[in-house]
Amino acid sequence: MMVNHLTPTYYAVIFSTILTEDISGYVEMSKKMELLAKQQKGYLGLESARNEIGITVSYWQTLEDIVAWKNNIEHTEARGLGREKWYKKYQLRICKVEREYGFEKNLEV
């Protein structure tokens, strides 16, 4: 699902991953982390896609909100499992969004 019409400025956390062969428990943990993130202060939304490379972008009001999410104990435990078991490689980037725009085709006749 795409996140539409956030009001800049806000922050995007871009999490790119390559998974190992053993992803047992990964999907369940991913869903759990998404539900937990939605409960955090400053959370604005999430977009995710997976093929050979997985990319998840979460949106936050402030850098402080991102740090609080990073330090959440359940999120910390999930990160540990990811490093130990699920991720062959990951890269995280934090960006300040100063402008946004988009397009949506009207398919109604």
Phi, psi and omega in degrees: 000138179269144175269126183244146167060053169275152181263113178296152005267149175206183185238145176243131173254115182258118184243106181256136185221153165236125185272156171282181177288329182267097180249022179300125181089350184295312183298317179297316180293321179300315178296319179298317180292325177296315178297319179293318179301320181300338181271354186275148176301133174086357180290132182244339181157178185207142173230142184211145175213145181221128167223232175296326177244131175265139177228123175238129177242121174250149185243137186222151180290317186222164174296325179298321177297321179295316179297318179298319178295317178302321184273357177302131188299319179292323177293320178299317178296319179296320177299319178299315177297321179300313179294321183286323194235312195263329188260126169282323180201145168214157178223136179238134179229140178243126185232145173268125179265117182256342181207147174214153172202165181200185181215142174217123180287133176275111184265002178286141180255000000 
